[in-house]
């Protein structure tokens, strides 16, 4: 299993720190915007941009050094560190609740910063590296390969 302390698993994203959050945003959420950053609400073609953890401050994606527990979110008005990824890069992203995901399943924007299984309604953001079991009742992290 990859490092669970970082959103970036593999690759070198283009990083931006010019935008402020318009709402609470958890590292690993799909985001939109440049000067104002928000959870991605689009379900069509969306940029592969994810909120990043503040690793330069010693912050990871979990505060306990255990499995995928979400980090404290950016608050509205905070400067958000955003990474834009290329195909082949790997990231830790979050799935909408109640999903069953197989390895290599395609994932699209769920319209709320989360990902959901792919369909013809959305542009594929990535594919699952990990499988997620049936019955997940809460938002869950998963490693994906950006497409």
C-alpha positions as CSV (number, residue, x, y, z in Angstrom):
1,X,0.0,0.0,0.0
2,X,1.2,3.4,-0.8
3,X,2.0,6.2,1.6
4,X,-1.2,7.3,3.2
5,X,0.2,10.6,4.5
6,X,0.2,12.3,1.1
7,X,-2.4,12.9,-1.6
8,X,0.3,12.5,-4.2
9,X,1.2,8.8,-4.5
10,X,3.2,9.0,-7.8
11,X,3.9,11.9,-10.1
12,X,4.7,15.6,-10.0
13,X,1.5,17.7,-10.0
14,X,1.5,21.4,-11.0
15,X,0.9,23.1,-7.6
16,X,-0.9,26.3,-7.1
17,X,-1.4,28.3,-3.9
18,X,-3.2,31.4,-5.2
19,X,-6.8,30.5,-4.4
20,X,-8.8,30.8,-1.3
21,X,-11.5,28.3,-0.2
22,X,-15.1,29.4,-0.6
23,X,-16.1,26.5,1.7
24,X,-14.6,23.8,3.9
25,X,-12.4,21.5,1.6
26,X,-10.7,18.3,2.7
27,X,-7.4,17.4,1.1
28,X,-8.0,14.7,-1.5
29,X,-11.3,16.3,-2.8
30,X,-11.6,17.1,-6.4
31,X,-11.7,20.9,-6.7
32,X,-12.3,23.7,-9.2
33,X,-11.3,27.3,-9.4
34,X,-8.1,29.4,-9.4
35,X,-8.6,32.5,-7.3
36,X,-11.6,31.0,-5.5
37,X,-11.4,27.2,-4.8
38,X,-14.4,25.1,-4.2
39,X,-15.4,21.4,-4.3
40,X,-15.9,20.3,-7.9
41,X,-19.6,20.5,-8.8
42,X,-19.3,19.6,-12.4
43,X,-19.9,16.0,-13.6
44,X,-18.8,16.4,-17.2
45,X,-15.3,17.3,-18.3
46,X,-13.5,18.5,-15.2
47,X,-9.8,19.2,-14.5
48,X,-7.9,16.6,-12.5
49,X,-7.2,19.1,-9.7
50,X,-7.2,17.9,-6.0
51,X,-6.8,19.8,-2.8
52,X,-3.4,18.9,-1.2
53,X,-2.3,18.5,2.4
54,X,0.0,21.1,3.9
55,X,3.0,18.8,4.0
56,X,5.4,21.7,4.4
57,X,3.8,22.3,7.8
58,X,4.1,18.6,8.7
59,X,0.4,18.0,8.0
60,X,-0.7,14.7,6.3
61,X,-4.0,13.4,5.1
62,X,-4.6,11.9,8.5
63,X,-3.9,13.4,11.9
64,X,-3.4,10.0,13.5
65,X,-0.9,8.3,11.1
66,X,-3.5,5.5,10.6
67,X,-5.5,4.5,7.6
68,X,-7.3,7.0,5.4
69,X,-8.8,9.3,8.1
70,X,-9.5,12.6,6.5
71,X,-7.4,15.5,7.6
72,X,-8.8,18.7,9.0
73,X,-10.4,20.6,6.1
74,X,-9.3,24.0,4.8
75,X,-11.8,26.5,6.2
76,X,-13.6,29.1,4.1
77,X,-11.1,31.9,3.4
78,X,-7.9,29.7,3.8
79,X,-5.4,29.6,1.0
80,X,-5.8,26.2,-0.6
81,X,-2.8,24.2,-2.0
82,X,-4.1,22.6,-5.2
83,X,-2.3,20.0,-7.4
84,X,-3.3,19.4,-11.0
85,X,-2.3,15.9,-12.2
86,X,-1.4,14.4,-15.5
87,X,-2.5,10.9,-16.9
88,X,-0.5,8.2,-15.2
89,X,-0.1,10.2,-11.9
90,X,-1.5,8.5,-8.8
91,X,-3.4,10.2,-6.0
92,X,-5.5,9.5,-2.9
93,X,-9.0,10.7,-3.6
94,X,-12.3,10.3,-1.9
95,X,-15.4,8.2,-3.0
96,X,-19.0,9.1,-2.3
97,X,-20.6,6.9,0.4
98,X,-22.1,3.5,-0.4
99,X,-19.9,2.6,-3.3
100,X,-18.5,-0.7,-4.4
101,X,-15.4,-0.3,-6.5
102,X,-13.3,-3.0,-8.2
103,X,-9.7,-2.6,-9.1
104,X,-9.4,-0.8,-12.5
105,X,-13.0,0.6,-12.3
106,X,-13.3,4.0,-13.9
107,X,-14.2,7.0,-11.7
108,X,-15.9,10.3,-12.5
109,X,-16.8,13.4,-10.5
110,X,-19.8,12.9,-8.3
111,X,-20.5,16.7,-8.3
112,X,-19.5,17.3,-4.7
113,X,-15.7,16.9,-4.6
114,X,-16.0,13.2,-4.4
115,X,-15.7,10.4,-7.0
116,X,-18.2,7.8,-8.1
117,X,-18.1,4.8,-10.5
118,X,-17.8,5.9,-14.2
119,X,-20.7,6.2,-16.6
120,X,-21.4,7.8,-19.9
121,X,-22.6,10.9,-18.0
122,X,-19.2,12.0,-16.9
123,X,-15.6,12.3,-18.1
124,X,-13.3,9.8,-16.5
125,X,-11.1,11.3,-13.8
126,X,-9.2,8.1,-13.1
127,X,-9.3,4.4,-12.4
128,X,-9.2,2.6,-9.1
129,X,-5.9,1.1,-7.9
130,X,-7.6,-0.4,-4.8
131,X,-10.9,-2.2,-4.4
132,X,-13.5,-0.9,-2.0
133,X,-15.9,-3.3,-0.3
134,X,-19.6,-3.4,-0.4
135,X,-21.4,-1.5,2.3
136,X,-19.1,1.4,2.8
137,X,-21.4,3.9,4.6
138,X,-19.1,6.9,4.8
139,X,-16.9,8.9,2.5
140,X,-13.8,6.6,1.8
141,X,-10.3,7.3,0.5
142,X,-9.0,5.3,-2.5
143,X,-5.8,5.3,-4.5
144,X,-6.5,6.1,-8.2
145,X,-4.5,6.5,-11.3
146,X,-5.4,9.7,-13.1
147,X,-6.5,9.3,-16.7
